[in-house]
């Protein structure tokens, strides 16, 4: 029953995540959701900025702190190891849901592209970004990233293991294609409002800080192998001819 419960919990956490991911696309793109990044403003500008910064800060702190190895070692004294990743995914989803509920639209247009070709191009880049995020997760092991592999192994009574360091596909040309996808997704819009710009700036700043923290952990975990990868492959902007050696495809 413990294994079945853990597996069911992992499935529920994944479903919540995937629903949240889909809502994020609608939230940022102002599509098919009851409240989006550019819904009707309802409060003073200063108050809106403070609330939005707090909401983004809550997500950033949760997302970064719970991902650190030191926190995981402490956290797994209370949360069983097989569901640790699923719990992290659940908390990240809940932080985003809180952001969606309490987000304060601001109004005001920074730029608006009226040309249909330009609009189609920017929408295309946005769709490309979200697609890149999803594809990049599957390249490295989507189900491990979101906790399903761990609960599946536990259900079957098999020992969990640490996935090998690999650089498949896009990871041979850029170290963080998932973050590249997010940057395309949040910046490529034909209508950039003040609220969207605020969201994009703070999210990009968090991505750059988060990469540093993540890579520090990766160097500590994989040692010289990841350090070599850092030297050979760019962080976010692909470089012609960049190709890692010494890492499995």
N, C-alpha and C positions, 0 to 999 in steps of 0.2 A: 504493500500500500504506500509506503514511503516513496518508492520509485515511481509508481503511477501518479502519485500526488505531485512529485517534482516535475515529471514530464508534462502533466496537465498545466501546471503553473507556468512552465516554460512556453508552452503553446499560447496560453492566454497573454503572457507578456509580449510575445512576438506579434500576435494579432493587434494588440494595443499599439505597439510600435508602428506596424505597417499602416494602420488607420491614421496614426499621427503623421507619418511621412506623407501620405496622400493629402491630408488636410494642410500640411505645410506648403505643398505645391499650390493648393488653392488659396491659401492665406497670402502668400507672397505674390501670386499672380492675379489676385482678385477674381478668382474663378470658383463658382459653384459652392461657396461656403457662406454661412450666415453672417460672419464677421471676418473681415480681411484687414490687411495692413492699411488700406486706404478707405475704410468705412467712414461714415459721416463723423467729423470731429465733434466732441461733446464737452470739452473743458478747456481751461486756460493752457496756453502753450507751455509755460514753465512747469506746471504740474504734470502735463502729458510727458514732457521730456524726462522728468525725474522718475515717473512711474515706469516708463519704457526702459530707461537705463537700469532701474532696479530689476525688472523682469528679465532683461538680457543678462544682467549680472548673476542672478540666481541660477539661470541655466548654465552659464559659463563656469561658475564655481562648482556646481553639482557635477557637471560633465567632466571637468578636469580633476577635481579632488578624488572622486570615486574611481577614476581610471588609474590613479597612481598605485604603484606596487606596495608602498608602505601602508596606504589605506586598505588595500585588499587583504594584506596580512592581518591587520586588526579586524576588519569587517568579517572575515571568514571565521572568526572566533564565535560569531553569533549567527551568521548566515551560512548554511551548508555550502561547501565548495561547488557541488554540481549546479546550484541555482544562483551562484554569485553573479554570473554574467547576465542572466535573465533579470535579476533584481536591478542591476545597473541600467539595463535597457528600459525597465519599467519606470525607474526614477527619472531617467532622461525624458521619457515620453510624458510623464506627469508634469515635469518642469515646463515642457513645451505647451502642454494643454493649459497650464496656468497662464502662460504668456498669451496664448490665443484669447482666453477669456477676459483678461484684464488689460490687454493692449489698448493704448490710447491713440487713435488716429489724429493726425495733425492738420492735414490739408496743405495747400500751397504746392505749386508745380515748379520743379527745378528745370526740367526740360520735357518737351513733348514732341515726338517725331510724328509728323503728319503724313509724310510720304508713305504710300502703301508698301513700296518695296523695302523701305527702311524699317517699317513696322514688322513686316514679315521676316526680315533678317534678324531683328532683335528677338522676336518671339522664337525663331528657330534656334538662336543661341541659348535662350532660356531652356527650351525643351532639350537641347543637346546637353546642357549642364545637368539637369535632373536625370537624364538617361545615363550620363557618365557616372554619376554618383552610384546608381544602382548597379551598373555593369562592373564598376571597380570593386564593389563589395563581393560580387560573385567570383571575381578573378582571384581574390585571396582566400576566400571561404566565407561566404555570406552567412551560413548557418552557425559557424563558430563565432563570428562577429556579434551575432544577436542571440547567442545562448542556446540555440537548438541542438547543436552537436553535443554539448556537454550533458544536457538532460536526456538525450537519446542514448548516449553511452551508459549513463547511470541506469536508465530503464533496463538496458540489456545486461547489466551487471559487469560491464567492461571498464577497465581502468582508463581514466582520462589521460591525455598526453598533450605535450606542448607541440603545436604545429611547427613544422620546419620553416626556416626563413627562406622564402622563395620570392622571385621577382618575375611573375608571369605577365605577358602582354604589355599593357600600358606601364607597368611598374619598371620596365626596362628603360623607359624614356623620361619618367618623372616619378619622384618618390611618393607623392601624395595626390594621385588622380582623384580621390574622393573629394578632397578640399578644392581642387581645381574645378570640379563639377559644381560644388556649392558656390564658388565665386562667380562662375558663369550664370548660374541660376538666379542669384540675388541681384546681380548688376545689370543683366541684359533685359531691359524693359523699355518700351517706347515712351512710357510716361513715368518719369521719376519724380515722385512727390517728396516733400520734406520728411514725412514719416518713413518712406521707403529708403531715402538716403541715410537717415539716422540708423535704421536697421542694418543697412548694407555696410556702413562704416564701422559700427560696433561689432558686427558679426565678422567682418574681415580682420579687424584688430584681434578678436578672440582667436580666429583661425591661425594667425601668425604666432600668437603667444602659445596656443595649444600645440602647434607643431614643435616648437622648441621643447616643451615639456615632454611630449610624446617621444621625440627623438632622444632625449636624455635617458628615458627609460629603456629605449631600444638599444642604445649603446651599452648601457649597463647590463642588459640581458644577453645580447648577442656579441658584444665585444668588438673585436677588430673586424669581424665580418660586416657589421653594419657601418662601422666607421669607413671602411673601404667603399661601401655602397654610397655613402654620403659624398665621397670625393668624386665618384664616377658619374652619378646621376643627379641632375638638378632637382631642387625641392619642389618648385611649382611650374616653372616655365621650361618646357622641353628644349633641349639643345641638340642640334643636328649632330649625329654621330655618337651621342651618349649611349653607352651600352655596358651594363655591369658585367664583370667577370667574377667567377668564384661563388656565384649564387645560382641555385637551381632554377630552371625555367618552370 
